[in-house]
Amino acid sequence: MALIACPECGRKVSDQAAACPQCAYPLAQAIVEPVGRDGQLQPVETVELTGKRWKTMKAYAAVLFVVGMLLMFSSVSNGSPTAMIFGILILLGSLILGVRAAIGQWWHHR
């Protein structure tokens, strides 16, 4: 580990430091993107490994949860036991769908 002079302020800094502690001038080498087969730099891509099917199921579960909660709250204000039963059934359905989506997403993730 050697000390080098910061190009910006001239202070002695470790050659392994990412930046100068005095002036925050970046000292580390820039991260180079991977080189492809033809020797050209290529952009880094993020690959989504989880299918849209599981994300869609989670979205449906969230919508069903909100609808079930609205039905339950409206049944309390209206005094309607039928709306309360439907609200509870929809909440249970959203819970089952959400758990199914989470398990499927975990199971099929590569």
C-alpha positions in Angstrom: 0.0 0.0 0.0 1.7 3.2 -1.2 0.8 6.8 -0.8 0.2 8.9 -3.9 -0.5 12.5 -4.4 -4.1 13.5 -5.1 -4.3 15.1 -8.6 -6.8 17.7 -7.3 -5.5 18.9 -4.0 -2.0 17.3 -3.7 -2.7 15.6 -0.4 -1.0 12.2 0.2 -3.7 9.4 -0.2 -3.5 5.6 -0.2 -3.4 4.1 -3.7 -6.2 1.8 -2.7 -8.6 4.7 -1.7 -11.7 5.2 -3.9 -11.6 8.9 -3.4 -9.5 11.6 -1.7 -10.7 12.2 1.9 -9.8 15.9 1.6 -11.5 16.9 -1.7 -13.5 13.7 -2.6 -11.7 13.5 -6.0 -12.3 10.0 -7.4 -9.1 8.0 -7.5 -10.4 4.5 -8.3 -10.5 3.3 -11.9 -13.8 3.6 -13.6 -15.8 0.3 -13.8 -15.5 -1.0 -17.4 -18.4 -2.6 -19.0 -18.0 -6.2 -20.1 -16.4 -6.8 -23.5 -18.3 -8.8 -26.0 -17.0 -11.4 -28.5 -16.1 -8.8 -31.1 -14.0 -6.8 -28.6 -16.6 -4.0 -28.4 -17.9 -2.7 -25.1 -21.5 -3.8 -24.4 -24.0 -2.3 -22.1 -24.9 -4.2 -19.0 -28.5 -5.6 -19.1 -30.6 -6.6 -16.2 -32.5 -9.8 -16.9 -35.8 -10.2 -15.2 -36.1 -13.9 -14.2 -39.6 -13.8 -12.7 -42.4 -14.3 -15.1 -45.2 -11.8 -15.6 -47.7 -14.4 -14.6 -46.7 -14.3 -11.0 -46.6 -10.5 -10.9 -50.1 -10.3 -12.4 -51.4 -12.8 -9.8 -50.0 -10.6 -7.1 -51.6 -7.5 -8.6 -55.0 -9.3 -8.8 -54.6 -10.4 -5.1 -53.9 -6.7 -4.1 -57.0 -5.5 -6.0 -59.1 -8.2 -4.5 -57.8 -7.3 -1.0 -58.8 -3.7 -1.5 -62.3 -4.7 -2.8 -62.8 -7.1 0.1 -61.9 -4.4 2.6 -64.2 -1.9 1.0 -67.0 -4.4 1.1 -66.4 -5.2 4.8 -66.2 -1.5 5.8 -69.4 -0.7 3.8 -71.2 -3.6 5.4 -70.4 -2.2 8.9 -71.8 1.2 8.0 -74.9 -0.3 6.2 -75.5 -3.1 8.6 -75.6 -5.6 5.7 -74.5 -9.1 6.7 -74.4 -10.3 3.0 -71.8 -7.6 2.1 -69.7 -8.7 5.2 -69.8 -12.4 4.1 -68.8 -11.4 0.5 -66.1 -9.2 1.8 -64.6 -12.0 4.0 -64.8 -14.4 1.1 -63.0 -12.0 -1.2 -60.4 -11.3 1.4 -59.8 -15.1 1.8 -59.6 -15.4 -2.0 -57.0 -12.6 -2.2 -55.0 -14.2 0.6 -55.0 -17.6 -1.2 -54.2 -16.0 -4.6 -51.3 -13.9 -3.0 -49.8 -17.0 -1.3 -50.2 -19.0 -4.5 -48.4 -16.3 -6.5 -45.6 -16.0 -3.9 -45.0 -19.8 -3.9 -45.2 -19.9 -7.7 -42.8 -17.0 -8.0 -40.3 -18.7 -5.6 -40.7 -22.1 -7.2 -40.2 -21.0 -10.8 -37.5 -18.5 -10.2 -34.3 -19.3 -12.0 
